[in-house]
């Protein structure tokens, strides 16, 4: 089964930036997406990208976050700018594989005020 490894999270001050990466051990397919989950909350979609590079964003991150695919096509990124304390959550990537949907293990993003 394809394994996903997420990186790039951490602690940042409000207004700062982080770039999350999700690398796959095998072939992955669109649509790909990033989701986030704060304690006690559900895991809503943050951003997604299709094979034609059509992107979709949650209203709360539009204009601040950008999802993209790597040149190797087995990596998906989330560039996060102008971060706010309410962006604090565990971020998960989700991709499609030949065996079905695979989720990353999650990575913590904490934005201090």
DACOR-V547191 format. One record per residue. OMEGA is omega in radians with two decimals (NA if undefined). Layout:
BEGIN
omega:OMEGA
omega:OMEGA
END
This chain:
BEGIN
omega:3.13
omega:3.08
omega:3.10
omega:3.08
omega:3.13
omega:3.12
omega:3.05
omega:3.13
omega:3.11
omega:-3.11
omega:-3.14
omega:3.08
omega:3.07
omega:-3.09
omega:-3.13
omega:-3.09
omega:2.99
omega:3.05
omega:3.10
omega:3.08
omega:3.08
omega:-3.13
omega:-3.09
omega:-3.14
omega:3.14
omega:-3.09
omega:3.08
omega:-3.02
omega:3.08
omega:0.00
omega:3.07
omega:-3.09
omega:3.00
omega:3.11
omega:3.08
omega:-3.09
omega:3.02
omega:-3.11
omega:3.10
omega:-3.10
omega:3.03
omega:-3.09
omega:-3.09
omega:3.09
omega:3.05
omega:-3.11
omega:3.09
omega:3.14
omega:-3.13
omega:3.13
omega:3.09
omega:3.12
omega:2.98
omega:-3.10
omega:3.12
omega:-3.08
omega:2.96
omega:-3.11
omega:-3.06
omega:-3.09
omega:-3.13
omega:-3.14
omega:-3.14
omega:-3.09
omega:3.09
omega:3.08
omega:3.13
omega:3.09
omega:3.11
omega:-3.14
omega:-3.13
omega:3.05
omega:3.06
omega:3.10
omega:3.06
omega:-3.06
omega:2.98
omega:3.06
omega:-3.07
omega:3.13
omega:3.11
omega:-3.07
omega:-3.13
omega:3.10
omega:-3.14
omega:3.02
omega:3.13
omega:-3.10
omega:2.91
omega:-3.09
omega:-3.11
omega:2.96
omega:3.11
omega:-3.13
omega:3.02
omega:3.07
omega:3.10
omega:-3.11
omega:-3.13
omega:-3.09
omega:3.09
omega:3.09
omega:2.97
omega:-3.06
omega:-3.13
omega:3.12
omega:-3.05
omega:2.97
omega:3.14
omega:-3.13
omega:-3.13
omega:-3.12
omega:NA
END
